[in-house]
Amino acid sequence: MTPDLIEQCRNQNRKAQLALYRKYAHGMFCVAMRFVKNEADAEDLTQEAFIRAFRKMDQYRGDVTFGAWLKRIVVNRCLDFLKAKRQHFVELEENRLQVADSGSWEVASSIGIEDVKAAIEELPENYRYVVQLYLVEGYDHSEISEILKIRENTSRTRLMRGKGYLKELLKEKQHVAGS
C-alpha cells in the first residue's frame, strides 16, 4: 500500500478510492459474510464500511496496515447491524469472574473447518462474537474489548466459556479429541 494512494484517498480522489476498493472489497466481503451469513447484507455492509472509511481517511494514522484498519470498520459495522436486528439482549454477569483457562483448542483430526464454523454459529451470541473475533479474525483480547465495548476480562471469560460450549457441541457430534 503506497502512502501516496492513501493521501490521494484523503483528497477524495475517486480513482484512488476505486483502486483501494478493488484491492480490499473481496476480502472485506468475506469478513462480513462470516458475521451476517447473507450475501445481500454482506454486500451492503461492505459498501457502508468503505464509505465510512473514505469519509474518515483522516483518522487513519498508519499505525496498522490499511487492511487491518478497514477490517475493524467492517467488523464494527457488522456487529452494529446484528445488534440492531436483535430484539432482546441479556448481558451476563461475567465481569466478576477470574479466567484461569488457557487450555488447548485442539480437536480431533477428523473434524473439518466447516464443522467448527457450524458449531461456532450455534454458540450463544455473546460467546460467538468473541470466539469468532479471536479464532477466525485473529484479534487479541485488547482489540476485542474495544470492538465489543467490553472489558478485557469479560472477553477472556467469554472466550473461555465459548470454547467450553464449542467443545461440548463438537463432542456431541463425536468430534472432539479427548478433553
Residue, then its C-alpha position, 0 to 999 in steps of 0.5 A: m500500500t503506497p502512502d501516496l494512494i492513501e493521501q490521494c484517498r484523503n483528497q477524495n480522489r475517486k480513482a484512488q478510492l476505486a483502486l483501494y476498493r478493488k484491492y480490499a472489497h473481496g476480502m472485506f466481503c468475506v469478513a462480513m459474510r462470516f458475521v451476517k451469513n447473507e450475501a445481500d447484507a454482506e454486500d451492503l455492509t461492505q459498501e457502508a464500511f468503505i464509505r465510512a472509511f473514505r469519509k474518515m481517511d483522516q483518522y487513519r494514522g498508519d499505525v496498522t496496515f490499511g487492511a487491518w484498519l478497514k477490517r475493524i470498520v467492517v467488523n464494527r459495522c457488522l456487529d452494529f447491524l446484528k445488534a440492531k436486528r436483535q430484539h432482546f439482549v441479556e448481558l451476563e454477569e461475567n465481569r466478576l469472574q477470574v479466567a484461569d483457562s488457557g487450555s488447548w483448542e485442539v480437536a480431533s483430526s477428523i473434524g473439518i473447518e466447516d464443522v467448527k464454523a457450524a458449531i461456532e454459529e450455534l454458540p450463544e451470541n455473546y460467546r460467538y462474537v468473541v470466539q469468532l473475533y479471536l479464532v477466525e479474525g485473529y484479534d487479541h483480547s485488547e482489540i476485542s474489548e474495544i470492538l465489543k465495548i467490553r472489558e478485557n476480562t469479560s472477553r477472556t471469560r467469554l472466550m473461555r466459556g465459548k470454547g467450553y460450549l464449542k467443545e461440548l457441541l463438537k463432542e456431541k457430534q463425536h468430534v472432539a479429541g479427548s478433553 
